[in-house]
Amino acid sequence: MSVDLFPKLSILLALSNGQAAEAFKPILRSNGVGKAIAVESNYDALAKLKEQNFNMIVIDDRFPELGGFDFCRFLRLTNISVSVAPIILGLHNPDQNSVLKARDAGATKIVAMPLTGQTLIKAVSSTLNEIKPIVQDSSYNGPDRRRVAAKPYSGPERRKDQSKIISVEQQRRAMFGIKS
């Protein structure tokens, strides 16, 4: 199913290695991705976000100026469609602390850096296959981290009010303009 959505994808490549980001653009396009734009700093990324709509972001933790974690957190806090878009966050040193930090920043998928063209395509495809509802709350903005196959919860229910959850259908509508 994810390959069907590739032509509708508009990916912002926000990587600390600008040369690698530029090299990924033709790889993404040759695999059917509609549009891929590379930026070199958070300022360039913000300018592109004002000009165009993106429905997936690829960031790395060493992205210049603000940094990848804070940029990811910033994107989740905006009120534009990119706030519900999948964010792939690349980690140069994927230890437990940085993985938890990426997860708490709102990353949809975490990958080890450096990326290859093949690993990027696999990450994009698996991210589209595993889209989760987005939680927008004062303490966390990002993909719902609850496990589907977990045992039924028996404690006090704190999330009866689902108004802070953006469903997968609403997310797809915001990203692609389609219903799932």
ROSE-4610 file (N, C-alpha, C; in Angstrom, 1 decimal, always signed):
// ROSE-4610
residu = [M/M/M/S/S/S/V/V/V/D/D/D/L/L/L/F/F/F/P/P/P/K/K/K/L/L/L/S/S/S/I/I/I/L/L/L/L/L/L/A/A/A/L/L/L/S/S/S/N/N/N/G/G/G/Q/Q/Q/A/A/A/A/A/A/E/E/E/A/A/A/F/F/F/K/K/K/P/P/P/I/I/I/L/L/L/R/R/R/S/S/S/N/N/N/G/G/G/V/V/V/G/G/G/K/K/K/A/A/A/I/I/I/A/A/A/V/V/V/E/E/E/S/S/S/N/N/N/Y/Y/Y/D/D/D/A/A/A/L/L/L/A/A/A/K/K/K/L/L/L/K/K/K/E/E/E/Q/Q/Q/N/N/N/F/F/F/N/N/N/M/M/M/I/I/I/V/V/V/I/I/I/D/D/D/D/D/D/R/R/R/F/F/F/P/P/P/E/E/E/L/L/L/G/G/G/G/G/G/F/F/F/D/D/D/F/F/F/C/C/C/R/R/R/F/F/F/L/L/L/R/R/R/L/L/L/T/T/T/N/N/N/I/I/I/S/S/S/V/V/V/S/S/S/V/V/V/A/A/A/P/P/P/I/I/I/I/I/I/L/L/L/G/G/G/L/L/L/H/H/H/N/N/N/P/P/P/D/D/D/Q/Q/Q/N/N/N/S/S/S/V/V/V/L/L/L/K/K/K/A/A/A/R/R/R/D/D/D/A/A/A/G/G/G/A/A/A/T/T/T/K/K/K/I/I/I/V/V/V/A/A/A/M/M/M/P/P/P/L/L/L/T/T/T/G/G/G/Q/Q/Q/T/T/T/L/L/L/I/I/I/K/K/K/A/A/A/V/V/V/S/S/S/S/S/S/T/T/T/L/L/L/N/N/N/E/E/E/I/I/I/K/K/K/P/P/P/I/I/I/V/V/V/Q/Q/Q/D/D/D/S/S/S/S/S/S/Y/Y/Y/N/N/N/G/G/G/P/P/P/D/D/D/R/R/R/R/R/R/R/R/R/V/V/V/A/A/A/A/A/A/K/K/K/P/P/P/Y/Y/Y/S/S/S/G/G/G/P/P/P/E/E/E/R/R/R/R/R/R/K/K/K/D/D/D/Q/Q/Q/S/S/S/K/K/K/I/I/I/I/I/I/S/S/S/V/V/V/E/E/E/Q/Q/Q/Q/Q/Q/R/R/R/R/R/R/A/A/A/M/M/M/F/F/F/G/G/G/I/I/I/K/K/K/S/S/S]
num = [1/1/1/2/2/2/3/3/3/4/4/4/5/5/5/6/6/6/7/7/7/8/8/8/9/9/9/10/10/10/11/11/11/12/12/12/13/13/13/14/14/14/15/15/15/16/16/16/17/17/17/18/18/18/19/19/19/20/20/20/21/21/21/22/22/22/23/23/23/24/24/24/25/25/25/26/26/26/27/27/27/28/28/28/29/29/29/30/30/30/31/31/31/32/32/32/33/33/33/34/34/34/35/35/35/36/36/36/37/37/37/38/38/38/39/39/39/40/40/40/41/41/41/42/42/42/43/43/43/44/44/44/45/45/45/46/46/46/47/47/47/48/48/48/49/49/49/50/50/50/51/51/51/52/52/52/53/53/53/54/54/54/55/55/55/56/56/56/57/57/57/58/58/58/59/59/59/60/60/60/61/61/61/62/62/62/63/63/63/64/64/64/65/65/65/66/66/66/67/67/67/68/68/68/69/69/69/70/70/70/71/71/71/72/72/72/73/73/73/74/74/74/75/75/75/76/76/76/77/77/77/78/78/78/79/79/79/80/80/80/81/81/81/82/82/82/83/83/83/84/84/84/85/85/85/86/86/86/87/87/87/88/88/88/89/89/89/90/90/90/91/91/91/92/92/92/93/93/93/94/94/94/95/95/95/96/96/96/97/97/97/98/98/98/99/99/99/100/100/100/101/101/101/102/102/102/103/103/103/104/104/104/105/105/105/106/106/106/107/107/107/108/108/108/109/109/109/110/110/110/111/111/111/112/112/112/113/113/113/114/114/114/115/115/115/116/116/116/117/117/117/118/118/118/119/119/119/120/120/120/121/121/121/122/122/122/123/123/123/124/124/124/125/125/125/126/126/126/127/127/127/128/128/128/129/129/129/130/130/130/131/131/131/132/132/132/133/133/133/134/134/134/135/135/135/136/136/136/137/137/137/138/138/138/139/139/139/140/140/140/141/141/141/142/142/142/143/143/143/144/144/144/145/145/145/146/146/146/147/147/147/148/148/148/149/149/149/150/150/150/151/151/151/152/152/152/153/153/153/154/154/154/155/155/155/156/156/156/157/157/157/158/158/158/159/159/159/160/160/160/161/161/161/162/162/162/163/163/163/164/164/164/165/165/165/166/166/166/167/167/167/168/168/168/169/169/169/170/170/170/171/171/171/172/172/172/173/173/173/174/174/174/175/175/175/176/176/176/177/177/177/178/178/178/179/179/179/180/180/180]
x = [+0.8/+0.0/+0.8/+2.0/+2.8/+3.3/+3.6/+4.2/+3.1/+1.8/+0.8/+0.8/+1.2/+1.2/+2.5/+3.5/+4.8/+4.6/+3.8/+3.6/+3.0/+2.3/+1.6/+2.6/+3.7/+4.6/+5.4/+5.5/+6.3/+7.2/+8.5/+9.4/+10.4/+10.5/+11.5/+12.7/+13.9/+15.1/+15.9/+15.9/+16.6/+17.7/+18.8/+20.0/+21.2/+22.0/+23.2/+24.2/+24.2/+25.0/+24.2/+24.4/+23.6/+23.9/+25.1/+25.5/+24.7/+24.6/+23.8/+22.4/+21.8/+20.4/+20.1/+21.0/+20.9/+21.0/+21.8/+22.0/+20.7/+20.0/+18.8/+17.6/+17.6/+16.5/+16.2/+17.2/+17.0/+16.7/+17.2/+16.9/+15.4/+14.9/+13.5/+12.6/+13.0/+12.2/+12.1/+13.3/+13.4/+12.6/+12.3/+11.4/+10.0/+9.6/+8.2/+7.8/+8.6/+8.2/+8.0/+6.9/+6.5/+7.4/+7.8/+8.7/+9.6/+10.9/+11.8/+12.6/+12.7/+13.4/+14.4/+15.6/+16.7/+16.9/+17.1/+17.4/+18.7/+19.3/+20.6/+20.5/+19.5/+19.3/+17.9/+17.7/+16.3/+15.6/+16.4/+15.9/+15.4/+16.2/+15.8/+14.6/+14.5/+13.4/+12.1/+12.2/+11.0/+10.5/+11.5/+11.1/+10.4/+10.9/+10.3/+8.9/+8.8/+7.5/+6.4/+6.9/+5.9/+5.5/+6.4/+6.1/+5.4/+5.6/+5.1/+4.6/+3.7/+3.2/+4.0/+4.4/+5.2/+4.4/+4.4/+3.6/+4.6/+5.9/+6.8/+8.1/+8.8/+10.0/+11.0/+12.3/+13.4/+14.4/+14.7/+15.6/+16.7/+17.9/+18.9/+19.2/+19.7/+19.9/+21.0/+21.8/+22.8/+22.4/+21.2/+20.7/+21.1/+21.7/+22.2/+21.2/+21.7/+21.0/+20.2/+19.0/+18.1/+18.4/+18.9/+19.1/+17.9/+18.2/+17.1/+16.0/+16.4/+15.4/+14.4/+15.0/+14.2/+13.4/+14.0/+13.2/+12.0/+12.2/+11.1/+10.0/+10.4/+9.5/+8.7/+9.5/+8.9/+7.8/+8.1/+7.2/+5.9/+6.0/+4.8/+4.0/+4.5/+3.8/+3.1/+3.5/+2.9/+1.4/+0.7/-0.7/-0.9/+0.1/+0.0/+0.0/-0.3/-0.5/+0.8/+1.9/+3.2/+3.2/+2.4/+2.5/+2.0/+1.2/+0.7/+1.4/+2.3/+3.0/+4.1/+4.4/+5.4/+6.8/+7.5/+8.9/+9.8/+10.8/+11.8/+13.0/+13.5/+14.6/+15.8/+16.9/+18.1/+19.0/+19.6/+20.5/+21.9/+22.9/+24.3/+24.8/+24.3/+24.7/+23.4/+22.8/+21.5/+21.6/+22.0/+22.0/+20.6/+20.4/+19.1/+18.6/+19.5/+19.1/+18.6/+19.4/+19.0/+17.7/+17.5/+16.3/+15.1/+15.2/+14.1/+13.9/+14.9/+14.8/+14.1/+14.4/+13.8/+12.3/+12.0/+10.6/+9.8/+10.4/+9.7/+9.6/+10.4/+10.3/+9.2/+8.7/+7.6/+8.0/+9.1/+9.5/+8.6/+8.3/+7.5/+8.3/+9.5/+10.4/+11.8/+12.6/+14.0/+14.9/+15.9/+16.8/+18.2/+19.1/+20.5/+21.2/+22.0/+22.8/+24.1/+24.8/+24.4/+23.4/+22.5/+21.5/+22.1/+21.6/+21.8/+20.5/+20.6/+19.4/+18.4/+18.9/+18.0/+17.4/+18.2/+17.6/+16.6/+16.8/+15.8/+14.5/+14.6/+13.4/+12.6/+13.3/+12.7/+12.1/+12.7/+12.2/+10.9/+11.0/+9.8/+8.6/+8.9/+7.8/+7.3/+8.1/+7.6/+6.9/+7.3/+6.7/+5.2/+5.1/+3.7/+2.8/+3.4/+2.7/+2.3/+3.0/+2.8/+2.3/+1.5/+1.0/+0.2/+0.4/-0.4/-1.1/-2.1/-2.8/-1.8/-2.1/-1.3/-1.9/-1.2/-1.6/-1.2/-2.1/-1.7/-2.2/-1.2/-1.5/-0.5/-0.8/+0.2/+1.5/+1.5/+2.8/+3.5/+2.7/+3.3/+2.6/+3.3/+2.8/+3.5/+2.8/+3.5/+2.6/+3.2/+2.5/+2.1/+0.9/+0.4/+1.4/+2.0/+3.0/+2.4/+1.1/+0.5/+0.5/+0.8/+0.8/-0.6/-0.8/-2.2/-2.4/-1.3/-1.5/-1.2/-1.2/-0.9/-2.1/-1.9/-3.0/-3.9/-5.2/-6.1/-5.7/-5.8/-5.4/-6.5/-6.1/-7.0/-7.0/-6.1/-6.0/-7.0/-6.8/-7.8/-7.6/-8.7/-8.7/-8.5/-7.3/-7.1/-7.3/-7.6/-7.8/-9.2/-10.2/-11.5/-11.9/-11.4/-11.6/-10.6/-11.1/-10.2/-10.1/-10.5/-10.4/-9.0/-8.0/-6.6/-5.9/-6.7/-6.1/-6.6/-5.6/-5.9/-5.8/-6.9/-7.0/-6.2/-5.9/-5.1/-5.9/-7.2/-8.0/-7.9/-7.9/-7.8/-6.4/-5.4/-4.0/-3.8/-4.3/-4.2/-4.9/-6.0/-6.7/-5.9/-5.2/-4.4/-3.1/-2.6/-1.3/-1.6/-2.6/-2.7/-4.1/-5.0/-6.3/-7.2/-6.9/-7.6/-8.1/-9.2/-9.7/-9.1/-8.8/-8.2/-9.3]
y = [-1.2/+0.0/+1.3/+1.3/+2.5/+2.9/+2.0/+2.4/+3.2/+2.9/+3.6/+5.1/+5.4/+6.8/+7.5/+6.8/+7.5/+8.7/+8.6/+9.7/+10.9/+10.7/+11.8/+12.4/+11.8/+12.2/+13.5/+14.4/+15.6/+15.6/+15.2/+15.0/+16.1/+16.7/+17.7/+16.9/+17.0/+16.4/+17.5/+17.4/+18.3/+17.6/+17.4/+16.7/+17.6/+17.2/+18.0/+17.9/+16.8/+16.6/+17.0/+18.2/+18.7/+18.0/+17.5/+16.7/+15.4/+14.8/+13.5/+13.8/+14.9/+15.2/+15.4/+16.1/+16.4/+15.1/+14.1/+12.8/+12.0/+12.2/+11.4/+11.8/+13.0/+13.5/+12.7/+12.4/+11.6/+10.1/+9.6/+8.3/+8.2/+9.2/+9.1/+9.3/+10.2/+10.4/+9.1/+8.5/+7.3/+6.1/+6.2/+5.2/+5.6/+6.7/+7.0/+8.2/+8.7/+9.8/+11.0/+11.7/+12.9/+14.0/+14.4/+15.6/+15.4/+15.8/+15.8/+17.1/+17.8/+19.1/+19.0/+19.4/+19.4/+20.8/+20.9/+22.2/+22.0/+23.2/+23.1/+23.6/+24.3/+24.8/+24.9/+25.1/+25.3/+26.5/+27.5/+28.7/+28.4/+27.7/+27.2/+26.4/+25.5/+24.6/+25.4/+26.3/+27.2/+27.9/+28.4/+29.2/+28.2/+27.0/+26.0/+25.6/+25.5/+25.1/+26.2/+27.5/+28.5/+28.5/+28.1/+28.1/+26.9/+25.7/+24.4/+23.6/+22.6/+21.6/+20.4/+19.9/+18.6/+17.6/+16.3/+15.3/+14.3/+14.5/+13.7/+14.5/+14.4/+15.1/+14.1/+14.3/+13.5/+14.4/+14.2/+15.1/+14.2/+14.8/+14.1/+14.9/+14.3/+14.9/+16.0/+16.1/+17.1/+18.3/+18.4/+19.4/+20.8/+21.7/+22.9/+23.9/+24.8/+25.8/+25.3/+24.9/+24.5/+23.0/+22.2/+20.8/+19.9/+18.7/+17.8/+17.5/+17.3/+17.0/+18.2/+19.4/+20.6/+21.0/+20.7/+21.0/+20.1/+18.8/+17.8/+18.3/+18.6/+19.1/+20.3/+21.3/+22.5/+22.2/+21.2/+20.9/+20.3/+19.5/+18.9/+19.9/+21.1/+22.1/+23.1/+23.1/+24.0/+23.6/+24.6/+24.3/+24.1/+23.7/+23.5/+22.0/+21.5/+20.1/+19.3/+19.9/+19.1/+18.7/+19.2/+18.8/+17.4/+16.9/+15.5/+14.6/+15.1/+14.3/+13.4/+12.3/+11.4/+12.1/+12.0/+12.5/+11.4/+11.2/+10.2/+10.9/+10.5/+11.2/+10.3/+10.7/+9.9/+10.2/+9.2/+9.4/+8.9/+9.8/+9.4/+8.5/+8.6/+7.7/+7.2/+6.2/+5.7/+4.9/+5.6/+5.0/+5.2/+4.6/+4.6/+6.0/+6.9/+8.2/+9.0/+8.9/+9.6/+9.1/+7.8/+7.1/+7.6/+7.7/+8.2/+9.7/+10.4/+11.8/+12.1/+11.3/+11.3/+11.0/+9.9/+9.5/+10.6/+11.2/+12.2/+13.5/+13.7/+14.9/+14.8/+13.5/+13.3/+12.6/+12.0/+11.3/+10.1/+9.9/+8.7/+7.5/+7.7/+6.5/+7.0/+6.2/+6.5/+5.6/+6.1/+5.3/+5.7/+4.8/+5.0/+5.7/+6.7/+7.4/+6.8/+6.8/+7.5/+6.6/+7.3/+6.6/+6.2/+5.2/+4.9/+5.1/+5.1/+5.3/+4.2/+2.9/+1.8/+1.9/+2.3/+2.4/+3.5/+4.6/+5.7/+5.2/+4.6/+4.1/+3.1/+2.2/+1.3/+2.0/+3.0/+3.8/+4.6/+5.2/+5.9/+4.9/+3.8/+2.8/+2.2/+1.8/+1.3/+2.3/+3.6/+4.7/+4.8/+4.8/+4.9/+3.7/+2.5/+1.3/+1.3/+2.1/+2.0/+3.4/+4.1/+5.4/+5.2/+6.0/+5.9/+7.2/+7.1/+8.4/+9.4/+10.7/+11.7/+12.2/+12.2/+12.8/+14.2/+15.1/+16.5/+16.9/+17.0/+17.3/+18.3/+18.8/+19.8/+19.2/+17.9/+17.2/+16.5/+16.2/+15.4/+15.6/+15.8/+15.9/+15.0/+14.0/+13.0/+11.8/+10.7/+9.5/+8.8/+8.2/+7.5/+6.3/+6.3/+5.2/+4.0/+4.0/+2.8/+1.6/+0.5/-0.8/-1.3/-1.8/-2.3/-3.7/-4.5/-5.9/-6.1/-5.0/-5.2/-5.7/-6.2/-6.7/-5.6/-5.9/-4.8/-4.1/-2.8/-2.0/-2.1/-2.3/-2.5/-1.4/-0.4/+0.7/+1.8/+2.9/+4.1/+4.6/+4.8/+5.3/+6.8/+7.3/+8.7/+9.3/+8.4/+8.9/+8.6/+8.7/+8.5/+9.6/+10.8/+11.9/+11.8/+11.4/+11.2/+12.5/+13.6/+14.9/+15.3/+14.8/+15.2/+14.2/+13.3/+12.3/+12.7/+12.7/+12.9/+11.5/+11.0/+9.7/+9.5/+8.3/+8.0/+8.5/+8.4/+8.9/+10.4/+11.1/+12.6/+13.0/+12.2/+12.4/+12.3/+11.2/+11.0/+12.1/+12.5/+13.6/+14.9/+15.2/+16.3/+16.2/+15.0/+14.8/+14.7/+13.9/+13.6/+14.0/+14.5/+14.8/+13.7/+12.5/+11.3/+10.6/+9.8/+9.0/+7.7/+7.1/+5.7/+4.6]
z = [+0.0/+0.0/+0.0/+0.7/+0.8/-0.5/-1.4/-2.7/-3.5/-3.3/-4.0/-3.6/-2.4/-1.9/-2.3/-2.8/-3.1/-4.1/-5.2/-6.1/-5.4/-4.3/-3.6/-2.5/-2.3/-1.2/-1.6/-0.7/-0.8/+0.4/+0.2/+1.4/+1.5/+2.7/+3.0/+3.7/+3.0/+3.5/+4.3/+5.6/+6.5/+7.2/+6.4/+6.9/+7.1/+8.0/+8.3/+7.1/+6.4/+5.2/+4.0/+3.6/+2.4/+1.1/+1.0/-0.2/-0.3/+0.9/+0.9/+0.7/+1.2/+1.0/-0.5/-1.1/-2.6/-3.3/-2.9/-3.6/-3.4/-2.3/-2.0/-2.9/-3.4/-4.2/-5.4/-6.3/-7.4/-7.1/-6.0/-5.5/-5.2/-4.4/-4.0/-5.3/-6.2/-7.3/-8.2/-8.4/-9.2/-8.6/-7.3/-6.6/-6.6/-7.3/-7.4/-6.5/-5.6/-4.8/-5.6/-5.3/-6.1/-6.1/-4.9/-4.7/-3.5/-3.7/-2.6/-2.7/-1.5/-1.5/-0.3/-0.6/+0.4/+0.9/+2.3/+2.9/+3.7/+4.0/+4.7/+6.1/+6.5/+7.9/+8.3/+9.5/+10.0/+9.4/+9.1/+8.5/+7.0/+6.3/+5.0/+5.0/+6.0/+6.2/+6.4/+7.3/+7.6/+6.4/+5.6/+4.4/+3.4/+3.2/+2.4/+2.9/+4.2/+4.8/+4.6/+4.5/+4.2/+2.7/+1.8/+0.4/-0.1/+0.5/+0.0/+1.1/+0.7/+1.7/+1.6/+2.7/+2.8/+3.6/+3.2/+4.0/+4.6/+4.5/+5.3/+5.4/+6.6/+6.9/+7.3/+6.8/+7.2/+7.8/+9.1/+9.8/+10.4/+10.6/+11.4/+12.7/+13.7/+15.0/+15.0/+13.9/+13.9/+12.9/+12.6/+11.7/+12.2/+11.4/+11.8/+12.5/+13.3/+14.0/+15.2/+15.0/+16.1/+16.6/+15.7/+16.0/+15.6/+15.4/+14.9/+15.9/+17.2/+18.2/+18.4/+18.5/+18.7/+17.5/+16.3/+15.1/+15.0/+15.3/+15.3/+16.3/+17.5/+18.5/+18.0/+17.4/+16.9/+15.8/+14.9/+13.8/+14.4/+15.5/+16.1/+16.8/+17.1/+17.9/+16.9/+15.6/+14.7/+14.4/+13.8/+13.5/+12.0/+11.3/+9.9/+9.6/+8.4/+8.1/+8.4/+8.4/+8.6/+10.1/+11.0/+12.4/+12.6/+11.6/+11.7/+10.7/+10.0/+9.0/+9.7/+9.1/+9.6/+9.6/+10.7/+10.8/+11.0/+10.1/+10.2/+10.8/+12.0/+12.6/+12.6/+12.0/+11.9/+13.1/+13.7/+14.8/+14.5/+14.7/+14.4/+15.5/+16.7/+17.8/+18.5/+18.0/+18.5/+19.8/+20.8/+22.2/+22.8/+23.9/+24.6/+24.8/+25.3/+25.6/+24.4/+23.3/+22.1/+21.5/+21.6/+21.0/+21.8/+23.2/+24.0/+23.7/+23.5/+23.2/+21.9/+20.9/+19.6/+19.7/+20.4/+20.6/+21.3/+22.4/+23.1/+22.3/+21.3/+20.5/+19.4/+19.2/+18.3/+17.0/+17.0/+15.8/+15.5/+14.3/+13.9/+13.8/+13.2/+12.9/+13.2/+13.8/+14.2/+13.4/+12.7/+11.9/+12.3/+12.1/+12.3/+11.2/+11.4/+10.4/+10.3/+9.1/+7.9/+7.2/+6.4/+5.6/+4.2/+3.7/+2.3/+1.5/+0.2/-0.6/-0.3/-0.1/+0.1/+1.5/+2.5/+3.9/+4.0/+3.2/+3.2/+2.6/+1.5/+0.8/+1.7/+2.4/+3.3/+4.5/+5.0/+6.1/+5.7/+4.5/+4.0/+3.8/+3.2/+3.0/+4.3/+5.2/+6.5/+7.3/+7.2/+7.9/+7.4/+6.1/+5.5/+5.9/+6.0/+6.4/+7.8/+8.7/+10.1/+10.7/+9.9/+10.4/+11.6/+12.6/+13.9/+14.1/+14.9/+15.3/+15.9/+15.8/+16.4/+17.7/+18.8/+20.0/+20.1/+20.4/+20.6/+22.0/+22.9/+24.3/+24.8/+26.0/+26.5/+26.9/+27.2/+27.6/+26.5/+25.4/+24.3/+23.0/+21.9/+20.6/+19.7/+19.1/+18.3/+18.1/+17.5/+17.3/+18.6/+18.5/+19.7/+19.9/+21.1/+21.4/+22.1/+22.3/+22.9/+22.0/+22.5/+21.7/+21.5/+20.3/+19.9/+20.5/+20.4/+20.9/+22.4/+23.1/+24.5/+25.3/+26.5/+27.3/+27.6/+27.8/+28.2/+29.4/+29.4/+30.6/+31.6/+32.9/+34.0/+35.0/+34.8/+35.8/+35.5/+36.1/+35.9/+34.4/+33.8/+32.4/+32.3/+31.8/+31.8/+30.4/+29.4/+28.1/+27.5/+28.3/+27.8/+26.8/+27.1/+26.2/+25.0/+23.8/+22.7/+21.8/+22.4/+21.6/+21.2/+22.0/+21.7/+20.8/+20.2/+19.3/+17.9/+16.9/+15.5/+14.9/+14.4/+13.9/+12.6/+12.3/+11.0/+9.8/+9.8/+8.7/+8.6/+9.7/+9.7/+9.3/+9.7/+9.4/+7.9/+7.3/+5.9/+5.1/+5.6/+4.9/+4.9/+6.0/+6.1/+5.2/+5.2/+4.4/+2.9/+2.5/+1.1/+0.5/+1.4/+0.9/+0.5/+1.1/+0.8/+2.1/+1.9/+3.1/+3.0/+4.1/+4.1/+4.1]
